[in-house]
Amino acid sequence: MKMMRSVFYGLLTIYLIAALFSLIFSLLLSFTSLHESSLEGVVTAFSFLLLFIGGFVAGGKGKEKGWILGALTGVFYAVINFMFQFLGRDSGFTLEQTAYYTFFLLAATAGGVFGVNASGKRSKKA
């Protein structure tokens, strides 16, 4: 149960920050002369950072097994996004998206490892 709560906090962090930055990017696109194509690289880099942060939060909350917590955060993120894409647009992941999500999973896993190590206190088993 503790692991799932940690993963939930990681996912919540990802989606809240993503919503905030989606608003910021949409305002930039609306009120400036920027085009979507000019932000593609920034959005991709930001996505990797966001998954790392989500894994970091999950690992920090869990205080142990950070690589599992980060990996679960990345897997649940991919599954949730796949469900929205499949149910909303009736399409599956492309090969390019699969590659991105594989690297997202690795970023979240690394974040989980760093999150456990940064939390300092590890829970002790009785």
Phi, psi and chi 1 to 4 in degrees:
 res  aa     phi    psi   chi1   chi2   chi3   chi4
   1 MET       -  -39.2 -170.6   58.8  147.7      -
   2 LYS   -63.6  -38.1 -178.7 -179.8  176.4 -178.0
   3 MET   -64.2  -43.9  -73.8 -179.2   74.8      -
   4 MET   -67.3  -35.5  -66.7  -46.8  -67.0      -
   5 ARG   -64.4  -41.2 -175.1  175.3  -62.4  131.7
   6 SER   -63.5  -43.8  -60.1      -      -      -
   7 VAL   -63.7  -40.2  170.3      -      -      -
   8 PHE   -59.3  -45.2  172.5   76.2      -      -
   9 TYR   -63.0  -38.7  -82.4  112.9      -      -
  10 GLY   -62.5  -45.6      -      -      -      -
  11 LEU   -65.7  -40.9  -72.1  169.9      -      -
  12 LEU   -60.6  -42.5 -175.8   64.7      -      -
  13 THR   -60.3  -45.9  -58.9      -      -      -
  14 ILE   -59.1  -51.4  -69.5  169.4      -      -
  15 TYR   -72.0  -32.8  -75.3  112.2      -      -
  16 LEU   -68.6  -45.4  -73.3  176.5      -      -
  17 ILE   -67.1  -38.6  -63.9  172.2      -      -
  18 ALA   -62.7  -40.4      -      -      -      -
  19 ALA   -63.8  -42.5      -      -      -      -
  20 LEU   -61.8  -47.2  174.3   68.1      -      -
  21 PHE   -74.2  -25.7  -84.8   87.0      -      -
  22 SER   -63.9  -41.1  -68.6      -      -      -
  23 LEU   -62.3  -45.7  175.2   65.9      -      -
  24 ILE   -61.7  -46.4  -68.0  168.4      -      -
  25 PHE   -65.0  -38.8  -72.0  145.2      -      -
  26 SER   -66.8  -37.0   66.8      -      -      -
  27 LEU   -66.2  -40.5  -69.3  172.6      -      -
  28 LEU   -61.1  -42.3  -78.4  172.4      -      -
  29 LEU   -69.2  -32.8  -70.0  169.8      -      -
  30 SER   -76.5  -40.5  -64.8      -      -      -
  31 PHE  -108.2    6.0  -63.2  113.4      -      -
  32 THR  -128.2  179.7   65.7      -      -      -
  33 SER   -90.5   11.4   61.3      -      -      -
  34 LEU   -67.9  150.8  -72.3  173.8      -      -
  35 HIS  -117.2  159.2  -62.1  -75.4      -      -
  36 GLU   -55.6  -40.3  -78.6 -175.9   45.0      -
  37 SER   -62.7  -27.7   59.4      -      -      -
  38 SER   -76.9  -15.8   62.2      -      -      -
  39 LEU  -104.2   -1.2  -70.6  177.2      -      -
  40 GLU   -56.8  -47.9  -79.8 -178.1   18.2      -
  41 GLY   -64.9  -40.4      -      -      -      -
  42 VAL   -63.8  -44.0  173.6      -      -      -
  43 VAL   -65.6  -39.9  170.4      -      -      -
  44 THR   -64.8  -47.2  -59.6      -      -      -
  45 ALA   -62.2  -41.2      -      -      -      -
  46 PHE   -63.5  -36.7  179.8   72.8      -      -
  47 SER   -62.8  -43.0  -62.8      -      -      -
  48 PHE   -63.2  -43.4  -75.7  108.9      -      -
  49 LEU   -62.0  -41.1  178.2   63.3      -      -
  50 LEU   -63.6  -41.8 -159.2   52.4      -      -
  51 LEU   -67.2  -37.2  -93.6  -70.8      -      -
  52 PHE   -61.5  -44.8 -179.6   84.7      -      -
  53 ILE   -63.4  -42.3  -68.8  169.2      -      -
  54 GLY   -61.2  -43.3      -      -      -      -
  55 GLY   -64.6  -38.1      -      -      -      -
  56 PHE   -61.3  -45.9 -172.2   88.1      -      -
  57 VAL   -63.6  -44.3  168.3      -      -      -
  58 ALA   -61.7  -45.3      -      -      -      -
  59 GLY   -64.8  -39.4      -      -      -      -
  60 GLY   -66.2  -38.1      -      -      -      -
  61 LYS   -71.0  -38.0  -73.0  -80.1 -174.4 -167.1
  62 GLY   -77.7  -31.3      -      -      -      -
  63 LYS    66.1    0.5  -62.6 -169.1 -175.5  -17.8
  64 GLU  -158.2  159.3   62.2 -175.9   17.3      -
  65 LYS    54.0   48.8  -60.8 -179.8 -176.6  173.7
  66 GLY   -60.9  -35.3      -      -      -      -
  67 TRP   -67.0  -34.9   70.1  -85.7      -      -
  68 ILE   -70.9  -44.4  -66.7  174.4      -      -
  69 LEU   -62.2  -43.7  -66.4  172.2      -      -
  70 GLY   -64.6  -43.3      -      -      -      -
  71 ALA   -64.0  -42.5      -      -      -      -
  72 LEU   -63.5  -38.5  -76.3  173.3      -      -
  73 THR   -60.9  -46.0  -57.9      -      -      -
  74 GLY   -64.7  -39.8      -      -      -      -
  75 VAL   -66.8  -46.6  166.2      -      -      -
  76 PHE   -63.7  -38.0  -79.9  120.4      -      -
  77 TYR   -59.1  -47.1  175.5   79.8      -      -
  78 ALA   -64.5  -42.5      -      -      -      -
  79 VAL   -64.8  -44.1  167.6      -      -      -
  80 ILE   -62.2  -45.8  -69.4  167.7      -      -
  81 ASN   -65.9  -37.4  -73.0   -5.3      -      -
  82 PHE   -64.1  -41.6  176.2   75.5      -      -
  83 MET   -62.8  -42.5  -72.7 -173.6  -22.8      -
  84 PHE   -62.1  -42.8  -86.8  105.5      -      -
  85 GLN   -68.1  -44.3 -178.0  172.7  -31.8      -
  86 PHE   -70.0  -46.5 -177.8   74.3      -      -
  87 LEU   -77.1  -33.7  -63.0  173.0      -      -
  88 GLY   -85.5  -35.9      -      -      -      -
  89 ARG  -117.8   -2.5  -65.9 -178.7   29.4 -166.6
  90 ASP    56.6   43.8 -162.4   25.9      -      -
  91 SER  -141.9  149.0   66.0      -      -      -
  92 GLY   -91.5 -177.0      -      -      -      -
  93 PHE   -73.0  141.1  -83.2  173.7      -      -
  94 THR   -84.2  172.4   63.3      -      -      -
  95 LEU   -62.3  -39.2 -173.8   58.5      -      -
  96 GLU   -63.8  -43.6 -179.2 -178.2   10.9      -
  97 GLN   -64.7  -37.8  -74.3  175.8  -52.6      -
  98 THR   -61.2  -40.5  -56.9      -      -      -
  99 ALA   -63.7  -45.6      -      -      -      -
 100 TYR   -58.8  -47.3  -82.7  117.4      -      -
 101 TYR   -68.8  -27.4  -80.4   91.4      -      -
 102 THR   -65.5  -43.7  -61.1      -      -      -
 103 PHE   -71.6  -31.9  -72.1  112.2      -      -
 104 PHE   -61.1  -42.3  -72.2  161.3      -      -
 105 LEU   -60.9  -42.6  172.8   67.0      -      -
 106 LEU   -65.4  -38.9  -67.2  173.7      -      -
 107 ALA   -65.2  -42.9      -      -      -      -
 108 ALA   -66.3  -38.0      -      -      -      -
 109 THR   -64.0  -45.1  -57.4      -      -      -
 110 ALA   -61.9  -41.2      -      -      -      -
 111 GLY   -60.7  -40.0      -      -      -      -
 112 GLY   -62.6  -41.2      -      -      -      -
 113 VAL   -63.6  -46.5  170.4      -      -      -
 114 PHE   -66.6  -34.5  -78.2  102.4      -      -
 115 GLY   -64.5  -41.7      -      -      -      -
 116 VAL   -65.1  -44.5  165.6      -      -      -
 117 ASN   -68.9  -30.6  -69.5  -34.0      -      -
 118 ALA   -78.8  -23.8      -      -      -      -
 119 SER   -69.5  -21.7   68.2      -      -      -
 120 GLY    79.7  -58.8      -      -      -      -
 121 LYS   -89.2  127.2  -63.1 -177.3  -81.8 -176.4
 122 ARG  -105.7  141.7  -65.6 -177.9 -168.9 -146.6
 123 SER   -70.1  142.1   63.1      -      -      -
 124 LYS  -105.1  136.6  -64.4 -178.2 -179.3  178.7
 125 LYS   -86.5  142.1  -64.8 -177.7 -179.8  178.6
 126 ALA   -77.9      -      -      -      -      -
